[in-house]
Amino acid sequence: MARRMRITRKTRIEDILDRYPHAVAVLDEFGVYFDPFTYVNLKATVEEAAGYNAVKDHKAFLHALQKAVDNPPPKE
């Protein structure tokens, strides 16, 4: 079994989504939007993405991403 990812301020958004695609719902919830051509957000750290997207509560954003990683949706 693969070790779960620990999310920090320096974790790259792309690394989270590569392993936990369902975490995109957290980005959406916090107003962190991107389209397939917006590479900057994907290469950004959690801290940078929060700043670029004017996320008001960086700590809540970080914790919500960690929760998504820790609690993936049930397999269909």
C-alpha beads as a LAMMPS data file, in Angstrom:
LAMMPS data file: protein, C-alpha beads

76 atoms
75 bonds

1 atom types
1 bond types

-500.0 500.0 xlo xhi
-500.0 500.0 ylo yhi
-500.0 500.0 zlo zhi

Masses

1 110.0

Atoms # bond

1 1 1 0.000 0.000 0.000
2 1 1 1.352 3.418 -0.952
3 1 1 2.130 5.869 1.803
4 1 1 -0.345 8.706 2.027
5 1 1 0.893 12.117 1.013
6 1 1 1.521 14.715 3.709
7 1 1 0.362 18.111 2.474
8 1 1 2.503 21.115 3.440
9 1 1 2.642 24.726 2.292
10 1 1 5.305 23.710 -0.213
11 1 1 3.454 20.725 -1.714
12 1 1 2.807 21.254 -5.412
13 1 1 -0.820 21.229 -6.525
14 1 1 0.070 18.983 -9.455
15 1 1 1.548 16.393 -7.087
16 1 1 -1.662 16.319 -5.061
17 1 1 -3.897 15.992 -8.126
18 1 1 -1.692 13.337 -9.717
19 1 1 -2.285 11.053 -6.733
20 1 1 -5.673 12.325 -5.533
21 1 1 -7.661 13.745 -8.480
22 1 1 -10.767 14.036 -6.303
23 1 1 -8.998 16.827 -4.377
24 1 1 -9.865 19.155 -7.265
25 1 1 -13.185 19.631 -5.441
26 1 1 -11.256 21.347 -2.623
27 1 1 -9.595 23.704 -5.102
28 1 1 -13.016 24.545 -6.492
29 1 1 -14.448 25.080 -2.995
30 1 1 -11.703 27.589 -2.185
31 1 1 -11.904 29.421 -5.522
32 1 1 -8.637 28.034 -6.902
33 1 1 -9.578 27.724 -10.546
34 1 1 -7.583 26.669 -13.539
35 1 1 -8.175 25.339 -16.980
36 1 1 -6.022 22.858 -18.877
37 1 1 -3.855 25.713 -20.116
38 1 1 -3.209 27.265 -16.722
39 1 1 0.023 25.540 -15.901
40 1 1 1.039 28.015 -13.216
41 1 1 -1.433 26.692 -10.628
42 1 1 -0.445 23.109 -11.322
43 1 1 3.234 23.854 -10.750
44 1 1 2.520 26.035 -7.718
45 1 1 2.914 24.965 -4.138
46 1 1 -0.175 24.986 -1.931
47 1 1 1.037 28.257 -0.418
48 1 1 1.634 29.858 -3.830
49 1 1 -1.717 28.697 -5.226
50 1 1 -3.497 30.119 -2.190
51 1 1 -1.750 33.442 -2.718
52 1 1 -2.315 33.552 -6.484
53 1 1 -6.013 32.805 -6.000
54 1 1 -6.658 35.087 -3.024
55 1 1 -7.601 32.237 -0.687
56 1 1 -8.362 34.033 2.568
57 1 1 -7.735 31.144 4.952
58 1 1 -4.531 29.401 3.882
59 1 1 -4.578 27.112 6.917
60 1 1 -8.138 25.908 6.200
61 1 1 -7.164 25.321 2.574
62 1 1 -4.151 23.248 3.627
63 1 1 -6.220 21.218 6.091
64 1 1 -9.026 20.640 3.573
65 1 1 -6.523 19.300 1.036
66 1 1 -5.044 17.003 3.668
67 1 1 -8.538 15.774 4.585
68 1 1 -9.263 15.008 0.913
69 1 1 -6.023 13.011 0.718
70 1 1 -6.775 11.160 3.955
71 1 1 -10.397 10.382 3.044
72 1 1 -10.705 9.503 -0.648
73 1 1 -14.182 8.872 -2.023
74 1 1 -15.418 5.278 -2.025
75 1 1 -14.536 3.237 -5.083
76 1 1 -17.447 2.779 -7.452

Bonds

1 1 1 2
2 1 2 3
3 1 3 4
4 1 4 5
5 1 5 6
6 1 6 7
7 1 7 8
8 1 8 9
9 1 9 10
10 1 10 11
11 1 11 12
12 1 12 13
13 1 13 14
14 1 14 15
15 1 15 16
16 1 16 17
17 1 17 18
18 1 18 19
19 1 19 20
20 1 20 21
21 1 21 22
22 1 22 23
23 1 23 24
24 1 24 25
25 1 25 26
26 1 26 27
27 1 27 28
28 1 28 29
29 1 29 30
30 1 30 31
31 1 31 32
32 1 32 33
33 1 33 34
34 1 34 35
35 1 35 36
36 1 36 37
37 1 37 38
38 1 38 39
39 1 39 40
40 1 40 41
41 1 41 42
42 1 42 43
43 1 43 44
44 1 44 45
45 1 45 46
46 1 46 47
47 1 47 48
48 1 48 49
49 1 49 50
50 1 50 51
51 1 51 52
52 1 52 53
53 1 53 54
54 1 54 55
55 1 55 56
56 1 56 57
57 1 57 58
58 1 58 59
59 1 59 60
60 1 60 61
61 1 61 62
62 1 62 63
63 1 63 64
64 1 64 65
65 1 65 66
66 1 66 67
67 1 67 68
68 1 68 69
69 1 69 70
70 1 70 71
71 1 71 72
72 1 72 73
73 1 73 74
74 1 74 75
75 1 75 76
